[in-house]
Amino acid sequence: ARATYPLPVLSVAAELRATLVWHLAVAGGSPTAFDGAATLENLDLRAWDVTDPRAPRLLAESASTIDNTESVWVAVPAGRRCELEVVAATGGAFARDYALAWDLGPAPAATGTP
C-alpha cells in the first residue's frame, strides 16, 4: 500500500523536513497482567521530485526496520514539483493510522561554522 502527498511549488529554494509516526500494535495482556509484546508494522517515507512525471527522482528516503518513526530532510530547488510518499514496506495493506507532519521552509543560511 502507498499514499502520496503533493507539496506546493515554491519560487525560492527551500528545505523539506518531514516526519512520519505510527503506533505499535501492543497485545495488552489481561486486566491483571500487562503483556508488552508488540508488533511493529513497517512503513517507509520517501521524498520525490516529480517535476518530470515520466522520470521521478528520489530525493530522500527513511526506511528503518526497527523504529515506528521515519524522518527526511532535503533541499528542494526553486520551481520543483515534489511529493511525499508513505509506503508499507511489506507491500501489503496497512491497517493502522499514521501521522505525517512536514514543513517546506527557507533553507538555513550558511554560517561558515560547522
Secondary structure by P-SEA (a helix, b strand, c coil): cbbbbbbbbbcbbbbbbbbbbbbcccccccccccccbbbbbbbbbbbbbcccccbbbbcbbbbbccccbbbbbbbbccccccbbbbbccccccccbbbbbbbbbcccccccccc
